[in-house]
Structure formats: C-alpha cells, structure tokens
Amino acid sequence: MNRYPLWMYFSILALLVAAALYTLPNFFGESPAVQVSSARATVKVDAAMQTRAEALVKAAGLTPDATLFEQGSVKLRFKDTEAQLKAKDALQAALGDDYVVALNLLPQTPTWLTRIGAKPMSLGLDLRGGVHFLLEVDMRAAVDKALEKTAGDIRRELKDKKVRYGRVVRERDTVEVQLRDAATVDAAGSAIRKLLPTLQVQDVKDANNFKIVVSYNDAGLLQLKDQAVKQNITTLHNRVNELGVAEPIIQQQGQGRIVVELPGIQDTAKAKDILGRTATLEVRLVEDDQAKLSEALNGNVPAGFELLNERGRDGEPRPILVKKEVELTGENINDAQAGFDDKNEAAVHINLDSTGAAIFRDLTHDNIGKRMAMILVEKGKGEVVTAPVIRGEIGGGRVQISGAMGVAEANDTALLLRAGSLAAPMNIVEERTIGPSLGKENIEKGFHSTLYGFLAIAVFMLIYYRLFGVVSALALGANLLLLLAALSILGVTLTLPGIAAIALTLGMAIDSNVLINERVREELRNGMSPQAAITNGYKHAMDTILDSNVTTLIAGLALLIFGSGAVRGFAWVHCLGILTSFISAVLVSRGIINLIYGYRRRLTALSIGQVWVPDGHKA
C-alpha cells in the first residue's frame, strides 16, 4: 500500500544528488583576482593577452594561482589581496590606458563542477562587497540636447522645403524660428507640424514680429526625461559588462536618479571610469595630399587637420590625415547592427535619423572621389575604423562601416554606437564601498541564523514526533538543498533579505510536515490501521498544503512583479522556497516513510509521538 515503484526512489535520489552537486560550488568561496579588459572598442583582448599578462606579473615577482580567458577578458587569480594589488599596479603600468585593469573576486569552483554548469550563487552587494553609486541625471542637459536636435531638424526641413527663414534659436524650453511675413509663417508652420507632430507649434503674426515657437508640453517633457533615464540605464548595463560583474543592479530610483551596484568590484576608480565612458562615431573628410601627410608625419600637422591611425587589413595601424571639421556625429544614429558586406566580410550597418540622412546625402553628393573617415571616438581619442572612397551620392539614411574588423569586433562596435552615448550627463550624488570582510560577516551571520533555526526546528520535531520528526527534519534538509541548487542554477542574486526568505521558507516547509503528521495522528485516533493512517494522512493533508502554498505563492508573485531591488530578491527566494518545500514535504518525506514502513506486513504502531485514542490506549 505504502510503496513507491523502484523508479520513483531512483528519481528522488537522482534529484537530491543533482541538487547536492549544484549546491556544492557555494562552499568553495572566492579568491582575489585582477581582470584585464579592453578600454576601447578598437582594442581587443584575445588569448595572446593571457600569455602577456602572465609574463608581466611574473616579471613583477608574482605567480598567479590560475589565469583564465573568457568573455573577452583575462582574469588572474591570486592567493591574497597583497599579491592582487601588486599585480594590478604592474599590469596597469605596463598596459597603459588602452586596457581596464580592475580588482575582482573569482569563485574557486573546481573545474569538474564548472564543466557540468555548476556555479555558485550570485551574491548581492551586502554579502559580497562592492561599490554602490547613486547617479543623478542632468535633466536640464537632457532637455537642452533634445531642443538642439529639434532646432537642427527644423533648419534641415525648412531648407528642404525651400522655405526662407531668418534664424532658428533656442530660448530656454522653446525653439523660435524667425520669419519675414505671414505667408512664410503659414508655410513654415505646416512643414514643422508634419515634421514634429508631437510638439506644440505656435504661430506668431505681429506687426513687426513673424515667428514660430516650438515647445514641449508637460507630458512631452515628462516623456523626454523618462526616455533619457532609460537610455542611460541601457548604456550603463552595456558598459559594466566590461568589468565582468555578476548580476549588477542598475535601476531607476525616483524620476531622475539611477542606482548602480557592482558586487565584487573593489576598484572604485575603475568603476567610475567605466560608468563615465563615451563612445560615438564621427565622419570627417580625409586629406589625401601626400605632401601634407609627409609634413604631418614630420611633426608639422597643418592647421585644421589631425593625424590619426587607420587599421590596415594586416591589423597594423597606418597614419591618415583627416580634417578636424566633423561632418556627422553619432548623435544622428538611430540604430546600429552587426552584419556582412557584399564581400561577405564583417560590417556594421547604421541607420541615421532624418537630419543625419540629409547631411550624409549632401556630404557624399558634394565630395565624390574623395575619402571620408569613419572615426570611433572614446575618451577623447579617435581611431579611424575605415576610410572608403565616396563613389556616389548615398541617400536613405543607411550607412555601412566595413574594413579590418572581425565578427566580434563588428558586434562590439555596433553595441557602442547603438548605446554607447549617454542621453544626458550624470553626477554621482552618493558613493559607497562595501568591503569583502563586511560581506563575509553578513554571510556568516545569515548562515548561523539559518543553521540555528534549522537545528531548533529539528530538535522540536524529533521530541514531538519521534521518528516522523526525524523524517520531517530530513525532508527539511532536502528542501534547503533543493532551494540552494535552484538559486545557483537560475543565477538569482542572493542578498540579506534573501537569507531572511530562506529562514522563512524553513518555517513554511516544516508547517507542511506538521500538517501531515497531525493528519496521520488523526487517522490513528479514528481507529485506522498504521498503514491506512499513513496513506490517508498524506492524502488528506495534500489539499490543505496545496491551498496554503498557492495563496502564499500568489503573494510572492505580486512582490516579484511589482517589487524592486531587495524586495525582488526576497520574492525570488520566497517563491522558489514554496515550490521546493512542496516537493520535499510531499515527495521526499513520503518516500522516506515508505522505505521505513511500507514493506512491513504486520505493522502495529507508528513512532509519531503520543496519540490519544477514545479507548485510552496510546499508539
């Protein structure tokens, strides 16, 4: 009656063994490390950098415990923080500004576990240590930038429509277009309303004052500011990936502030450097006069020109003389995607906005036969990605960059062009560094509180329910094992509130076992045989357990959907804990009870503590 088929026992055992394997990486801890990544999209970190980094730290008298090359960065692990700091200084001095050398922490998970995809849980800032920034977006600058772009669009549109205008100026929160008469106001107003249908366009026809005033309404300003924050959040997400941060927290706080938390990062200066990076595209004309180029190579750069490097097909830089006047910038880029050109070589396909498309069309129309340079600018430094010859007019707003680049580099360049620029500058209003020692202390306190809570529950269940209490404690341990494995596999970031959710899960899980044990006792009081009491006890308790878990899960899902930050971390652990507690209380607990009692033919009593029955006998 109370027997599982053999495959069921093996399934439960396999589930617990798998959970143990995926939980195991959490007990190996982390070690200090130094990470080398590219500071510029045009500088690549490849496998050769791994050998070079090892040689540099060995020349400084240091020996790394391990050197890893993954996700476009080189990571060197050391025994202690002293060696870590020395290695960081040595690498930074040797590699220069083209590379980011940052302090980090790496898990010490054995290779045989990583091969099966087992990895430790992602720990939040309060458990792992790291840096916390509160950034405030300059909303005034965001509005100014949008108005400047609007003014440029108006100039271009009126020129295309052949509407004569005096000047287009920005006055605080408006753009004013000066015109000569009422008829011109009507013509310009019609063109501007079609160009900018979401903005307010006001016609002014006074005796000596004919103009059009373009402005954002309150809803438009609010949307503009919200979009600026969202674009900055997207940009920051792309940038912090270069630091190798596991589960960074980047989220909006209030109307114009962004919280950035980078667990495991101890180098605040480098974190600031990454967050403040800019990357944009500039299009300039090339000067092919060899006399001027030779003069520039000799140190006499002609006025109005700049000497840059162009990457050749062999990867070697070649000097190129370009004009300082910028014809087109990345501000006019709507989208950038990696792809291939007609020669099946890696390329970046760029979509320009209306202003950029018009500028590029005129540029290519007026300079056929000349070369134009596509320059990627980062940190004020420019490098020519490609400098093709203009063969004809290019319209439609689609531009292609191809040249000496691979597929990975095309993806990186497209990423930086697509979301490499901030919509508005940001100021750091709060900065906080949490050391790994404090994070370790928080982990120890959380671990001890959970452990003591588990032991207290186990002792109580053992005293009150005897053997059934022991089974309940084993099921509770299985629940904790399943929960930790689920957190590790899913990569959920564990924080202090998450540890509190684990402790809460233990209480909820044991509640299910209490329901089962009391229902078994009730069946015994009603005169059922021990085997029948086990069957009916688990069966009747199932509905109650299911109802209570579903209602609690609904509350947890509400926290997960509508919460943020620490609340979401709590909700993730809470929801996963409900699922694992149901599995452990019903499946694991029943399996152990079946192994103990299911094969006894003449079972007369159950070790479940004292059971009162009507005739006064004790079970």
Secondary structure, 3 states (H helix, E strand, C coil): CCCCCHHHHHHHHHHHHHHHHHHHHHHCCEEEEEEEEECCCCCCCCHHHHHHHHHHHHHCCCCCCEEEEECCEEEEECCCHHHHHHHHHHHHHHHHHHEEEEEEEEECCCHHHHCCCCCCCEECHHHHCEEEEEEEECHHHHHHHHHHHHHHHHHHHHHHCCCCCCCEEEECCEEEEEECCHHHHHHHHHHHHHHCCCCEEEEEECCCCEEEEEECCHHHHHHHHHHHHHHHHHHHHHHHHHHCCCCCEEEEECCCEEEEEEECCCCHHHHHHHHCCCEEEEEEEECCCHHHHHHHHCCCCCCCEEEEEEECCCCCEEEEEEECCCCEEHHHEEEEEEEECCCCCEEEEEEECHHHHHHHHHHHHHCCCCEEEEEEEECCEEEEEECCECCCCCCCCEEEEECCCCHHHHHHHHHHHHHCCCCCCEEEEEEEEECHHHHHHHHHHHHHHHHHHHHHHHHHHHHHHHHHHHHHHHHHHHHHHHHHHHHHHHCCEECHHHHHHHHHHHHHHHHHHHHHHHHHHHHHHCCCCHHHHHHHHHHHHHHHHHHHHHHHHHHHHHHHHHCCCHHHHHHHHHHHHHHHHHHHHHHHHHHHHHHHHCCCCCCCCCCCCCCECCCCCEC
